[in-house]
Amino acid sequence: KDFSVKENGELKCQMYETLKSNTLLWEQYRAIKKIANHHDVTIYNATSGGALDEFALVNLDDLFINNHE
């Protein structure tokens, strides 16, 4: 289900608002990355199929493999 569309198929908000909102969100991600880098912290993106490219992509399942076998 597309959260941006009403039950009748109409858009809940105009594309301009959606793009503006996404721009603000990406600016926040970049600010978080800058702060993390300043403190020698690395943030990884472990989402599946997302578009977030500010952080290095990793496979979530690989983070939980037991290496003590």
Stockholm file with secondary structure:
# STOCKHOLM 1.0

chainA/1-69         KDFSVKENGELKCQMYETLKSNTLLWEQYRAIKKIANHHDVTIYNATSGGALDEFALVNLDDLFINNHE
#=GR chainA/1-69 SS CCTTBCTTSCBSSCHHHHHHHHHHHHHHHHHHHHHHHHTTCCCEECCSSCCCCSSEECCGGGGGCCTTC
#=GC SS_cons        CCTTBCTTSCBSSCHHHHHHHHHHHHHHHHHHHHHHHHTTCCCEECCSSCCCCSSEECCGGGGGCCTTC
//
